[in-house]
Amino acid sequence: MKNYLVLADDFTGANDTGVKLTKHGYKVSVGLEEIVIDFENEGSFVIDTETRNLTAKQAEDVIFKLTSQIDFSKFDFIYKKIDSTLRGNIQSELRALTKSYNPEVVVFAPALPSMDRIIKDGFLYVREVRANKTDLTKDPLKPLRDDNVFNIVKKVFPGKECKHYNLNTIRSNKFEITGSERCLTFDTENSTDLSLIVKKVKKKYKKVLWVGSAGLMKELLDVNEKPIPAVGIIGSVSDTTRRQIEYINNQNICLVNVPIYEVYKNDSYNKYVKQADKELKRGKDVVIMSSASQDRNELEKTVRELSEYDLTKNEVSKLTQTVLAGIVRSLILKNKICGVFATGGDTAWSLLELTKAKAVDVIDELDTGIPILEVREGELDQYKLITKAGAFGNDDFILKAFTKLRNAYKRS
């Protein structure tokens, strides 16, 4: 487990970056200025220095006093969170931090593509408008002074070699970090650009000061920390469930559609286990569901196909729960996951019964009528389980459940 030290110049920035850590299973507390500078316990820390609206000299003094007391060797990654619109005392804080930390290289990548804040030709653009043409220059406390990322860092490191990488270079097959520059800046228009930057810098340098917004922090974590995925199991055939499945259809979630009649005829669900197992090992969330959950016509086909084997509707329903629970159990035994959600009370019960759970503790709720449980004993011991009735919940339920499970999970 890697240790991260994050320094942010305001409270919202500290929390925004801390959220990225929690999504990877880290427990995060935000320290206010000097409260946690002793770092008696190992782990990751986020510090709010509250320096954004100070004078440049005051900010530099605060950062230098704080960082000169830190044993940086306790941390695998040092991250300076800055505003994605380049406001604040960026130059003076970097000057102080590099004096204390003395990194091999400073990586300056403030883009936040999810909020339409990108770097193009070295300039910050906000919703396709050059930042120096926006109201950011009129901020009453800390207006934007310079929207050129390369100019900003050159003033921090006068006389030192700095280099800017454009998009054509970053996206070429031959992209590598070369040379021994003190600071690097980059054009970045999406998360893939940021991910490439992280991978190439890590390949070249060991002691890096990462400087950016929550966007770079997310990619740094995604590259360094293997995501702990969650598993969903859906046996319900309600219209509400179908809407929830449709809602996540274009998300980065693997949907494994299981025709129950096919499993019964072949007496095996191994191919569905293999399909889901492959995606889980890539860190991708997986939903295991009956084919009838997504397509109402499949329900009639399942009943019709299995009636040839003299199975009643009740027996088909029981078979469905058993098959889905069996697939999920196999996946849990093969993979480290952060938790499970189950749609349909019978489905959840079948999974708990199959995994030999003895009880569940009610610890919270995702929403009204949607409890969060912790399983006691059996193969799901201490796992978080979110359950709901089939015809219940908003369309975004599955996404919310996955997010809650990841945030509730703590890395060991």
N, C-alpha and C positions, 0 to 999 in steps of 0.2 A: 504494500500500500504506500503510495507516494505522499509526501508532505508538501503542502502548498502554503506560501505566505503571500497574501494579497494586501496591498496598500491602496486604499481608495481615498479620494480627496473630499468626498461627501457621503452622507448617510445612504442616500438612494443608490449611489454607485456601489457602495459596499454590499448592500443587500442584493442588488441585481447580480453581482458577481458571485455572492454566496449561494444564491439559488442554483447556479450552474454546478456548484460543488455538491449540493444536496441531491441533485438529480443523478449523481453518480454514487450515492450512498454515503456521503460524508456528513458527519454531524458538524454544523457550522454555528458558531457564535460570533457576533460582530463586536470587536473590542473598540472602545472609544478612546482614541489617543493613546495614553500611556498605561492603560489598565492592564494590558496583557504583555507588556514588553519583556517580562522575565522569561516567558515561555518555559515554565518549569516542566510542563508535560509535553511529550512528543505529540505531533499531530499537525493539522492544518489550521491556519489562522487567517481571519479577515480583519483588518484594522481600518477604522474610519478616522482619518487624520484631521478632518474638518479644515482643510487648508485652501479650498477652492477660492473663497472670497477674501482671503488675507492678501496683504501686499506680497509682491514677489519675494522680498527679503524675509518677511515673516515666515512665509511658506518654506523657503529654503532652510531657515534655521530650525523650524519644527521637524522637518524631515530628517535633517542631518542629526539632530539630537536624538531622535527616535531610533534611526537605523544604525547609529554608531554603537548602540547597546545590544544589537541583535547578533546572535551567533548564526550566521547564514548557512553554516555547514549542516544545520539541523534540517534544512529544507531542500527538496529536490527541485522545486520551481519557485522563482521569485517573480511576482506579477505586479506591475504598476497599472492599476485601473485608472483610466482617464475618461473624460467626457467624449462621446463620439462626435460631438460638434466642435471639439478642440478649444473649449473654453476652460479657463482656470490657469493656474501657475505651472503649466506643463514644463517649461524649460527650467525654471528654478528648482522644481522638485526632482527632475531627472538629474540635474547637476549634483544635487545633494545625495541622491540615492546611489549614483554611480561612484561617488567618492567613497561611500561606505562599503558598497558591495563589490566594486571593481570587476564587472563582468567582462568576459571575452568580447561580447558583442551585445548591442542593444537592438532589439527588434521592435520597430515602431509601426504598428498596424492598427489604427483606430477605427477602421470601417465597421459598420453595423448594418449589413445588408438587409436583415429582417425589418429594419426601420427605414429602408431606402436611404441609408447614409453610406456612400461608397467613395472610393478614391480612384479617380480617373485622371491619367496624365499628371499624376502627382498632386492633384487638387481635390479637396473635399467637395462632394456634391450632396445636397440634401433634396430629395425628391426631384432629381434631375436639374437642380439649379445650383450654380456655384455658390458655396457657402458665404463668400464675401458679398454676395448680392442679396442676402436674406436678412431678416430681422435679428439674426444672431450677432450682427455687428452693433446692435443697439441695446444689448443686454445692459441694464443699469449697474450691475455689479462687476461682471467679468465678460465684457464683450469679446467677440472673436476678433483677433488682431491679424492673424495670418492663416489662410486656408491651404497653404502649400506645405505638405508634410516634410519634404526634404529641407526646405528653408528652416523649419522649426528645429530640426535636429542639428543642422549645421551650426546654428547659433549656440547650441549646447556644447558642441565639440569643435571649437575653432581650431583649425590646423590639423584636425584628424580626418582620416579618410572615411567618407560616408558614401553609400551607394543606393540608388533607387532602381527598382526592378519594375518594368512596365508589364502590361498584361500579355503582350505577345511573348515575352520571355518566360513568364510564369506558366503560361499554358502550352509551351512548346515541350516536345518529348525530351529535349536535351536540358531542361531546366535544372540547374544545380547552383548552390551557393558557392561562389569562388572568392578568392582573395582573402584579405585579413582586415576588412574594414571595421571601424569602431561602431558604426551604426548602419542599419539597413532599413529602408522604407520600401513600400510596395503599393502598386495599384491593386485594388481588390473590389470586385463587383458582386461576389457571391460567397457562400460558405465553402464551396469547393476550392476557391482561390486561397482562402485562409487556411484550409486544411493542408494544401500543398506547401504553403509557406512554412507551417509548423513542421511538417515532415522533413523538408529540405534543410531547415535550420538545425533541427535536432541531429541530422546526419553529419553536419559540419562542426557544430560547436557543442561543448558540454556546459559551460557556465554562461547562461543567457539571462539577460534582463528582458522579460516580455512586457511590452507596453501596448495597451490597447483598451478597447471597450469590452462589453460583455460578449461581443461576437468572437473576438480572438480567444477569450477565455473558454468559451464553449468548444471551439475546435481544439484547443490545447488539451482539454480534458478528454474529448472524444478520441484523440490520437493516443493519449497516454493511458487512459483508464478504460479497460474493456467494459462496455456497458453491461449491467446486470439486467437481463430482460424479464418480462412478466409473461404469464400464460393466461389466456382466457378460455373458458369452456362454455359453449352455448348449445343448449338442447331445446330451447323454446322456439315455437314456430309462429309467434304472434306478429302482428303488423308492426308493433313498436320495436320488436327485436330486429325485424328486417330493415327498418329505417336506421337503427343504430349501426347495423352492419354496413349499410350503404354509405353512412356518414364517414366511415373509416376506409372505404374501398380504395381511395387514392392516397392514403397516408402510408408512411413507411412501416406498415404492419403486415405480417404474413398471415393470410387467411387460408386455412386448411379445410377444404370442403369435403366432408366424409359421406359418401353414399352408403347408408347403413345396409341396404340390400346387397350391395357389392361385397361388403365386408362379410356378411353372413354367408353368401354363396362361396366365397373364397376361403372362408374360415381364417382370415388373417387381416390385420390392419397395419402390418409392418411398413408398407410403403408410405403410409401417412405419418407414422412415427419418424421415418427417415427424412421425409420432406420437412417436417417441423424441426427436427433435431438439427438439421443443416442450418436453418435460419437462426435458431437459438444460439448456436455456436458462433454466429456472426454478430451476436448481440441484438438481434431483432426480436421485437415482441411478436408473439404468435397467438392466434385465436383458432381453437379447434371447435368445429361446429358440424352439425348434421347438414347434409345438402338441403334438407327441407327447411332449415332455418333461414336460408337465403332465398330459396325459390319455392313458392307455395305448391307448384306443380310436382315438385319432388316428394312432397308429403303423400300425395295420392299415388304416385309411382311406388313409393316405399311400401305403402299398405298393400297395393296390388301385387307387387312382386313377392312379398313375403307371405301373402295369403296362400300362395301355392304350396307353402310349407306348413300350412294350417296354423299360422301364427295370428292371434287375435290382435286388435288394435292396442290393447293393454300390454300384450306381450311384446309388440313392436316398440312401444314406448319404453318398456323396461330394457329391451335390447339396446335401444339408442343410448340410454343413460350409461349402461354398462360399457358399451364400446367407447364412448367419448371419455368416460372416466378412466378406462384402461389405457387409452392413448396418452392422456395427460399424466397419469401415474408413471408410465414408461419414460416420459420426457423429464419429469421431476427427478427420477432416479438417475438419469443420465447427465443432467445439467444443473448448474447453479442458477436459480431464479430469484427474483425479489418478491414474488407473491403470485396469487391466483385470484381471478374474479370468475364468478359463475352466474350465468343467467338461467333462471329456472330453479325452484326449490328442490325438485326431484334430482336435478343434475348435480347440485351442490351436495345433496345427501349421498348420492351414489359415490361421489369422489371421496367424501369423508369416510364412508363405510369401507370402500376398497382400500384406502390407505391406513385403515385401522386407527382412526382418530378416536379419542376417548371423550373429548369435550371441546367446546370453543368458548373463548372469553370475548365478550362484546367490549371493544375498546374505544370506538368512535363511530362516526357515520360519515359517509361520503356526501350524502344528501338526505333529505327527509325520506325515511322508509328504506334507506340503503345502508345497512350496517357494515362496519369494518370489524372483522373478527380476527382473533389469534388462535390458531389451532393448538390443542394440547395433546401431546403424545402421537404415536404413529409416525408414518413416513412424512407427514406434513407438520411435524412438531415445530412450533414457534413461527410457522409461516403465517403471513397475513392473508386473509381471505375476504374478498368483497362479494357479497351476494345480493341478488335482487330478483323479484318476480319477473317473469317474461314480459308481461304487458305493463312495464313500469319504467320510468326514467326518461330523461331528455335524450335527444338524438346524439348528443356528444358524450353519453355515459361512458362508453368504452375508453375513449381518450382520457377522460377524467379519472377513470379507474386505474389505467396504466400509470398515469402521472402520480396519483396518490400512492400507489404501491412502490414506485421508485423512490419517492420522497420519504416514505416510511421505512425503507430498507436502510440498514446501517452496515457498512463494510466492516469486516472483522480483520 
